[in-house]
Amino acid sequence: MSQVEDRLAAMGLRVPDVVAPLAAYTPAVRYADTVQTSGQLPMVDGSLVTIGKVGAQVSPQEAADLARICALNAIAAVKSLVPDLDTVRVVKVVGFVASDPSFTGQPAVVNGASELLGAAFGEDGVHARSAVGVAVLPLDAPVEVEITVVVRG
């Protein structure tokens, strides 16, 4: 097991199975030393954890927890192409938050993903990021996260 997986295990987490695509795409693509994941929803065991808009049906704290699940699913997508997660450096995170029109706390929601990646990858988890509010996401998911990583060696 990698150090990344050991850190996750210390948090009571494990890298899940890769979430099956919902349409005509692949969970991640590797080109040279870069891996880009598709947007990952808060799916656990093949099911969406919850639905709704953040700031209305979903609380900001619940949404941050969902972003954490999305990040874990993104790690799974990366691992499907790069079995040794210790060779991975996270460079960019993009988080989409299905937001009630009055909700402006998208950065705090996406912190759920950023903090998980930082805890799992240490210094290699420090990344650039965008947190974007949107009207709706696939399946009425509250959050979606995609990551870009580079692979050493």
Helices and strands as residue ranges (DSSP letters): H 3-10, E 28-31, E 34-37, E 43-44, E 47-48, H 60-79, G 85-87, E 88-98, H 106-121, G 122-125, E 128-134, G 138-140, E 143-151
